[in-house]
């Protein structure tokens, strides 16, 4: 596949060959002579950035994308994971929340752990609780999360 950038509309087009690209330009300009299509083939770096933009994101954005793309855990999966991997049952988690948080965050986290039927890594309070308060490294947390989804 060959990728081309059109300097006029600033879009990227893909063609099986250079001949097909030329044919397309010819067809477009024949049907609308006012069009001034100028294609240039993308460099390998530009092509890679176009096809794999996630590789070029800052680390913070990569982490946010990974968090938002992580599947949810059921209540049973989450509580089983924390008990088996962190040696903390629901009551221990709530006690830690009550020791380390106050105000709105305390209420939100405590109720989340007590009542939620679905747990998401995209929840900022839960993420901070697990990675900062409980000091779980993000890579370890993603691994635990996958294990919980598959086996609990």
C-alpha positions as CSV (number, residue, x, y, z in Angstrom):
1,X,0.0,0.0,0.0
2,X,1.3,3.5,-0.9
3,X,0.2,6.5,1.1
4,X,0.0,10.0,-0.3
5,X,-0.6,13.4,1.2
6,X,-2.7,15.9,-0.7
7,X,-1.3,19.4,-0.1
8,X,-4.6,21.0,-1.1
9,X,-7.1,19.3,1.2
10,X,-4.4,18.1,3.7
11,X,-5.8,14.6,3.6
12,X,-4.0,11.3,3.3
13,X,-5.0,8.8,0.6
14,X,-4.0,5.2,0.2
15,X,-3.5,3.4,-3.1
16,X,-2.3,-0.1,-4.1
17,X,0.2,1.5,-6.5
18,X,1.6,4.7,-7.8
19,X,-0.3,4.1,-11.1
20,X,-3.6,3.9,-9.3
21,X,-2.8,7.2,-7.5
22,X,-2.1,8.8,-10.8
23,X,-5.3,7.4,-12.3
24,X,-7.3,8.7,-9.4
25,X,-5.8,12.2,-9.7
26,X,-6.6,12.2,-13.4
27,X,-10.2,11.1,-12.9
28,X,-10.7,13.8,-10.2
29,X,-9.3,16.6,-12.3
30,X,-11.2,15.5,-15.4
31,X,-14.5,15.6,-13.5
32,X,-13.6,18.9,-11.9
33,X,-10.9,20.9,-13.7
34,X,-10.8,23.5,-10.9
35,X,-9.3,20.9,-8.6
36,X,-5.6,21.3,-8.1
37,X,-4.7,17.9,-6.6
38,X,-1.0,17.6,-5.7
39,X,-0.1,14.3,-4.0
40,X,3.3,13.5,-2.5
41,X,4.2,10.1,-1.1
42,X,4.5,9.9,2.6
43,X,8.0,9.2,4.1
44,X,8.3,6.0,6.1
45,X,8.2,8.1,9.3
46,X,5.0,9.9,8.2
47,X,3.5,6.6,7.2
48,X,4.2,5.0,10.6
49,X,2.9,8.1,12.4
50,X,-0.3,7.9,10.3
51,X,-0.8,4.1,10.8
52,X,0.3,3.9,14.5
53,X,-0.4,7.3,16.1
54,X,-0.5,5.8,19.6
55,X,3.3,5.0,19.4
56,X,3.9,8.8,19.2
57,X,1.7,9.9,22.1
58,X,3.3,11.3,25.2
59,X,3.5,8.8,28.1
60,X,0.6,10.4,30.0
61,X,-1.7,10.1,27.0
62,X,-0.6,6.5,26.4
63,X,-1.5,5.7,30.0
64,X,-4.8,7.5,29.7
65,X,-5.6,5.6,26.5
66,X,-4.6,2.3,28.2
67,X,-6.8,3.0,31.2
68,X,-9.8,4.0,29.2
69,X,-9.4,0.9,27.0
70,X,-9.2,-1.5,30.0
71,X,-12.3,-3.6,30.4
72,X,-14.4,-3.3,33.5
73,X,-14.3,-5.8,36.4
74,X,-17.4,-7.0,38.1
75,X,-17.7,-6.5,41.9
76,X,-16.7,-10.1,42.5
77,X,-13.7,-9.9,40.2
78,X,-12.4,-6.6,41.7
79,X,-12.8,-7.8,45.3
80,X,-11.2,-11.2,44.6
81,X,-8.3,-9.4,42.9
82,X,-7.6,-7.1,45.8
83,X,-7.9,-9.9,48.3
84,X,-5.7,-12.3,46.4
85,X,-3.1,-9.9,44.9
86,X,-3.0,-7.2,47.6
87,X,-4.1,-9.2,50.6
88,X,-6.8,-6.6,51.3
89,X,-10.5,-7.5,51.6
90,X,-13.4,-5.0,51.2
91,X,-13.2,-3.9,54.8
92,X,-9.5,-3.3,54.7
93,X,-9.9,-1.2,51.5
94,X,-12.5,0.9,53.2
95,X,-10.4,1.4,56.3
96,X,-7.5,2.6,54.1
97,X,-9.7,5.0,52.3
98,X,-11.0,6.3,55.6
99,X,-7.5,6.8,56.9
100,X,-6.1,8.5,53.8
101,X,-9.0,10.6,52.3
102,X,-11.5,13.1,53.5
103,X,-14.4,15.1,52.2
104,X,-15.9,14.4,48.8
105,X,-13.1,12.0,47.7
106,X,-13.6,9.9,50.9
107,X,-17.3,9.6,50.3
108,X,-17.0,8.8,46.6
109,X,-14.3,6.1,47.1
110,X,-15.9,4.6,50.1
111,X,-19.3,4.3,48.3
112,X,-17.6,3.1,45.1
113,X,-15.9,0.2,47.0
114,X,-19.0,-0.6,49.1
115,X,-21.7,-0.3,46.4
116,X,-20.4,-0.4,42.8
117,X,-21.2,-3.4,40.7
118,X,-18.6,-2.4,38.1
119,X,-15.1,-1.2,38.5
120,X,-13.1,0.8,35.9
121,X,-9.5,1.9,35.7
122,X,-10.8,5.0,34.0
123,X,-12.2,6.1,37.4
124,X,-9.7,8.7,38.6
125,X,-10.3,8.2,42.3
126,X,-9.9,4.5,42.0
127,X,-6.8,4.9,39.9
128,X,-5.2,7.2,42.5
129,X,-6.2,4.9,45.3
130,X,-4.7,1.9,43.8
131,X,-1.5,3.5,42.3
132,X,-0.7,6.1,44.9
133,X,-2.3,5.1,48.2
134,X,-1.7,1.4,47.8
135,X,1.5,2.0,45.8
136,X,0.7,-0.5,43.0
137,X,2.8,0.1,39.9
138,X,0.6,0.8,36.8
139,X,2.1,-2.2,34.8
140,X,1.4,-4.5,37.8
141,X,-2.1,-3.1,38.1
142,X,-2.9,-3.7,34.4
143,X,-1.5,-7.3,34.8
144,X,-3.6,-7.9,37.9
145,X,-6.7,-6.4,36.1
146,X,-6.2,-8.8,33.2
147,X,-5.8,-11.8,35.5
148,X,-8.9,-10.8,37.4
149,X,-10.9,-10.5,34.2
150,X,-9.8,-13.9,32.9
151,X,-9.8,-16.0,36.0
152,X,-12.0,-14.6,38.8
